[in-house]
């Protein structure tokens, strides 16, 4: 949910109110000109010093804002509802979208190029933008939202040839729901690994019961891993893959997206060996590598996008025993 929580005092103290939609006049809800800190969840909000979204605004993205530039001077609030992914704005050198143009798709400091202090009109193709007077997001700024055009910076803004920094507002972290599609599981490889070999020899003329001196304990493990199938896709938030009731893989940016879970399995060998026979017991671990598609529903600003990932496991938890019996040749006495 997109939400703003506003507080009467700094550091989130005093009276507070929550809003999930535009508020044209905070005095109508008894909270005008008293906001000193706020928290934003989801999409950004624009705060205005006057009712009906007038005056020089301030923009607040998702996060906690302990103090405000418009301290005790916020009279209206507006939620940014645009899709903020893949933003684009076109700046024009002259009014009425004439002269040299520059298409911008990311945060840009114009003082490092040839378009500093040259813009006089713009068209916003996608997203919501802040156009600043000075470098490093300083000085006076205006808000430019998707689908809007400003043909002339002069009459209203007195902003001709003054734009030095362009910043696209960023949406809040989306929620990610991941579902492993077990029906599409694919076995990539299978192999057997010998963990141990136990030998029992019966040189007598009578059947004997062979039991390993102690029950043997072997460590087995499964390696779990996840990857995105689209190489250019990035997910900044963490999410969980519920592999089974006792195993959850947490995928988080800049942290290894793999884990190893291990157990100890006890194997007891107890078998009867015929007279003059040799018993060979092999403890075998079956290692299986499998892959499964993962469907991820990424929800941001009430819009859902589906992406596909892949869960892989290399499991060596299946332990079995293999028995081989062979006779012992008895040498005759001469």
Protein Blocks (a to p, Z undefined) as FASTA:
>chain_A
ZZddddfbghhiajddddfbdcfblklnopghkafbdcdehjaddddfbehhiajddddd
edddfbafkgoiafbdcddfbdfehiaddddfbghhiajddddfbdcdfklmmkgokbfb
dcdfbdcddddfbghhiajdddddehiacfbfklmnopghkafbdcdddddddddddddd
fklgccfbdcdddfbdcddddfbfbdcddddfbacddddddddddddfblkbccfbdcdd
dfblkbccdddehiacbdcddddddddddddddehiacddddddddddddddddddddee
hiacddddddddddffbccdddddddddddddZZ
